[in-house]
């Protein structure tokens, strides 16, 4: 069977797969040096970054891939949606598993942010129970469960074992089964060539925009990290309503709406079961209408014009999504936490408070607006 022509307009699925493999490779490297204990986790991260040969590049590459893979998957999803893949009966499983894959990918980002166990990781761990509290009926119980069951070693196992296994199963159903018939190595080699520029960009970013890890010898500025994209931006979008609103509107914006969009998009093929058809058949049997419809059909029958219009639409949709992401999180100073929270100031960076699970001792941890305010405006709210 002949593989489709590799082109920039439809190779982002392949790019996502390739950088996911690169992410797995960098993660395996980090496993050999990381110590999943509360007292040594951040020390081991500092050792990787400052002592291990190539450790800084690998760690920061792991971070930049975690951010960029969502953008690559987003472009792939937009392309698939515009191609109306959800109308194809043979692509139902592929569509469903592709959308469901976003969930373990998202959880990999969340758990990965916590594992370094510097102050940012600790803060993130504290915000997850607060977020879950807004889930109807089971929210308070779920909040208590997340607080009481948390250990760094458990999250480490979830991050390196459970979520990767779930991801591999979904990826296999998504497209690996088909690729094994077509030739997976041929597919990867063809996409690897066109993915090289993007991988070079990731390496440059990982080299020159790094996570500060030299404290207490070199302390970053408190607001360092503003305007610099980071994986935590994705979760911050869900948390933003906690900072600006109170009452029932918070679960509406942070729980119900994202869940509705996710489930609706995942099961889109099953909502259109009565309208399923192949794109070619739709084009061949489309009724010729007068005026604009005739002109539009002629334009879309021209491959060059169709490619140009599709490219513009994909770019616009992608720009809208990324702009919303940027506007929601651009002022998050996520690299400068260790400016104030560092070992030279006592029980701070890398050493969490002894009572970090006891919210009677640390009542501010139950105040969502204060926690979010301190995350975004640490020099004002503290």
N, C-alpha and C positions, 0 to 999 in steps of 0.2 A: 504494500500500500504506500502511495506517495505522500510524503508529508507536505502540509501546506507551506507556502512560501513564507519565510521568516521576514517580518516587516515590523518597523517600530510601532505601527498602529495596533498590532495584535500580539506582541510578544511579552507584555507585562506579566502574564501568568507564568511564563517561563522564567522571567527575571525574578519574580517572587520566589519561585522554587529554588533558583540558584543561590540567592542571598540567604534563603532559609537554611540551605546546606552550609553556607559559610558561617551563619550564626551558630549552627550546631557544632561546627568545628572549633570556633572560638570558645564556645561554652565548655567543650571537653577540655580544652587547654586550661581554662580557669578552674575547673573542678579539681585539678591536681594540686592547686595551691590554696584553695579557699578552705577556711576552717569555720564550719557552721555552728559556732558557739557565741553566746552573747558577749563574752569578754574578749574573744579573739577574732571575731568576724572582720571588723574594720581594720584591725592590725594586719590580718592576712591580705586584705584588699590593698592596703598601703604597701605591703611587701611586694605584691604582684606588680603594682604600678611603678614603684621606685627602685626595686632591687632586681626583679626578674628580667632577663634580657628579652626585649620585645613585649614585655608585660603591659606597658602603658598603651601601646598600639592595639594589642589584642583586646584589652578591657574597653577602651574607648570605641574600637570598632564594633564590639558587641553592643555597646550602647547606641551607636549611630544606626546600626542595622535594625535594632529594635524599633527605632523611630521611623526609619525609611520604609520598612517592609509594609507598614499599614498604607503608606502612600502608593506603593506599587500595587498592592491588592486593590486599593480604591480605583486606580486607573483601569485595572483588569475588570473590576466589577462594572464600572461605567460602560466599558466597551461591550461587555456581555449583555448588559441591559439594553443598549441601543441596538444590538443585533437581534434582540428579542429571543434570546436563548431560552427564556422561561416558557416560550410557546412550543418548544420542541419536546416531543414526548420522550425521545431517547436521552435527553439531557436533564431530565428531572432529578435524578440521583446526583448527577454532577453539580447541578445548581444548588440543591439542598445541602450537600456536604461542603460545598465551597463557602456558603454563607455561615453554616454552623462552625466552620473552621475559625471564623473570626473570634468566637468565644474563647477557646483555649489560647489563641494567640494573644487576646486581650489579657487573660489571666497570667500568661507568661510574663507580660510586661509588668503587671502589678506585683507579682511575687519577686520578679527580678529587681525591682526598685527597693524592696524591703531587705533583700539579702545582704547588701553591704553593711547594714546596721550602723550607719552613721546617723546623724540626727534626722536627715531627710527620710531615710528608710524607717526609722522609728516613728516619725510623724505620720508617714503613710500608713503604717500598721495601725496606728490609733484612729485614723480616719475611716478605715474600712468598716469597723464595727458601727461607727456613727452613721455611715451611709446605709448599712443593712437594717438599721433600726426603723427606717421608714417603709420597709416592706410590710404590707398589710398582714395582720394576724400574727405571723411568726416573727416579726421584726425584733421585738424586745428579747425573745428567746435566742434568736440568731445573733444578736449583738453580744449577749452573755457568752454564747458558745465561742464566738471568734476571740473574745478576750481571754477566756479561761483555757481554751485549747491551744493558744498560740505558743509555739516554740520555734526557734529559728531552724532547727534541724527538720521539723515537719514541713515547713515551707520550702526548705531546700529539696526534700524528697519530691514534693509536689512539683517544684520547678524543673528538676532534672530528670524525673522519671514519669510521674503520672500524666502531666500535661503533654510531654512529648509523645507518649504512647497514644494518647487520644488524638493528638494532631496527626500522627503517622497513619492511624486507621482512617481518619477523614480524608487525608491526602490520597491515600491508596484508592479509596472509593471515588474520589473526585476526578483523578485523571491517570494515576499510575497503572491501573489495570489496562487501560487503553494503550498507554505508552509501551507497556511490555510487549504488546502485539506489534506496534509500529516501530519500536526500537528506541529505548529510553536513552541510550548513550548517544545515538545520532541526534536525538532531539536536544539533549543537553549541550552537545558540542556546537550545534548550530546557534543555539541561544546564547551560549557563553561568549561567542565572538562579538555579538551586538551588545552584550551586557558589560563588556570591559570598561567603557567610559563611565558607567554608573558606579562600578566597583572602585575605579580610580578616585572618583569624587568622594566615596565613603572613606577611603584610606586617607585622603588629604584632610577631610574633616576630623578623622580620628587622630591625626597627627598634630593638627594646629588648634583645634578646639577641644580641649581635654577637661576632664573632671579634676578639680583641685584636690590633691591628696597628700600635700606636703606638710599639713598642720601637725604640730604647732610651730614648726620652723618657719613656714611660709603660710601666712593667713590671707585668704581671699577677702575681698570687700563684701560687706553684708548683702548688697543687692546684686552681686555677680551672678550672672545667669539670665538676666532679663534679655529678652529678644532672641535668646539662643534656643532653638528647638530641642525638645527632650521627650523621651517616651512617656513621662508622667503627664504630659499635656492631655493625652487621650482620656485619662481617668479624671483629670481636673475638670473637664467639660461636664461630666456627670455631677461633680461636687459643687460647681459654681452656684446653683440655686441655694445651697446651704448658706452661702455667704450673704446673698441679697434678699432672700425671702424667708417668711415664716409660715407655719400652718400647712394646709392641705396642698398648696401649690407646689411645695417641694417634692413630695412623691409623684405628683402629676408630671413635673418636668424631669425629675431625676430617675424615676422608676417606670411609671406607666408608659410615657411617650417613647423612651428608648426601647422598652420591651415590645411595645406594639409595632414599632417600625422594624425591629429585628425579626420578630416572628412573622410579620406580614411579608417581609421581603424574602425570608427563607422559604416560605410555603407559597410563593407567587405562582409557580407552575401548577399547583393544585387548585388555585383559584380560577385558572384559565383552561381547565381540562377540556371544556367544550369548544375551545377556540384554537386548539393546538394544530399546528401546521408547520411545514417547512418554509423558510424564508423565500426559497426559490419559487415555490408554488404560489405564495402570496404575490410575488412580483409578476409571474406569468398570468395569473388569473385576475389581477386587479382591474376593476372596471375603469375605463377611460372616461373621465369627466371633463367638462369644459373648463376653459380659463386657466386658473392657477394650477389645478390638478394636472392638466396636460403638460404645462411647462415644468412642473415639479417632477413628473415622471421622466421627462426627457433629461433633466439635470441628473437625476439619480441613476439613469441608465448610462451616463458618462462616468467611467471609473475614476477619472482624475477629479472631476467636480464632486463626485460622491465622497471620495477620500478627503478632499479639502473641507467640505461641509461637516463631515463626521469628525474630522480632527478639530475643527473650531468648536463644535458642540462639546466634545470630550474635554477640551481645554477649559471652556467656560464653566462646565459643571465642576471640574476638578478645582478650578480657581475659587469657586464659591465655597466648596467644602473646606478647602485649606484656609481660606480667609476667615471663615467662622472659627476654625480651630485656633488660628493665630490671634484673632481678636480676643478670644476667651482666655488665652493663657500666656500671651507674649510678655506680660510683666511679672511672671512668676520667677523669682530669683533663686532657682533651685540649685545653683552651683555655689552659693555663698553661705549656706547654712553653717559651715564650720568656721565662719568668721567669729561668731559669738560662742558657738558650741564646739569647743576644742579642749583637748586634754589639759592645756595649761590653765584652764579655768575651773578645774575640778571635775565633778561628775557631769560631763558634757559629752563631747564627741566620742562616739564609739563605746561609751559606757552609759547605758540607759539608766534612768532613775530606778532605784531599788524597788520602788512601789509603782512601777509603770503599769501594772495591771489593776491597781487599786484606785478607783476614781473618787473615792472618798478622801484620799490623801491628796490627789491631784484633780480637784473639781473642774478646772478649766478644760480638761479633756472632754467633758460632756457638753461644752459650749461650742456648737458648730461654727457659729459666726466668728467667735474669737479664734478658733483654730485655723479657719480659712483666712481670716484677716491677718494672722501672724505669718501664715505661709506666704501670702502675697505682699504684705507690708510689714516686714519684721522690724524695721526701724521706727515704726509708728505704733504698732499694736504688739505689746509684749508684757 
